[in-house]
Amino acid sequence: MQMLKAGLGPEVGSRPGEPLAAVAGMPRAWLRIEGLAALAAGAAVYVHLGGQLIWLVPLLLAVDVSMIGYLAGARAGAATYNLAHNWALGLAVLGAAWWLEFPALALAGAILVAHTGMDRAAGYGLKYPTAFGDTHLGRLGRSGR
């Protein structure tokens, strides 16, 4: 039985060649299609709310500033990356914007949803605390795809 560390689950893929717990096969393909749909929906909401098209791509890429956590190590990097790259944050921001009637916040929520969708469509998943390339959609890089 593998010990769980601080309630975060077992360390997976921590040694070279060790299998990574990741979604595979058709479920992985469906998650990527779902990501593409979320990218389209988030971008459509952004434009519908009056967001300027010229800012769409720079704002989509700006979300990746969350990778700065990797300067403090893989565990901190995974935490900051996963905080910014999940459906819950984007949807919570959209919900708060609706509740508060705050259009600028809605634009931010739409960008978060679109960015998460963009990453999932490209095969980038939530990060494990072992290394940047270890994701729930599989290992990134030549050996992982």
Secondary structure, 3 states (H helix, E strand, C coil): CCCCCCCCCCCCCCCCCCCCCCCCHHHHHHHHHHHHHHHHHHHHHHHHCCCCHHHHHHHHHHHHHHHHHHHHCHHHHHHHHHHHCCHHHHHHHHHHHHHHCCHHHHHHHHHHHHHHHHHHHCCCCCECCCCCCEECCEECCCCCC
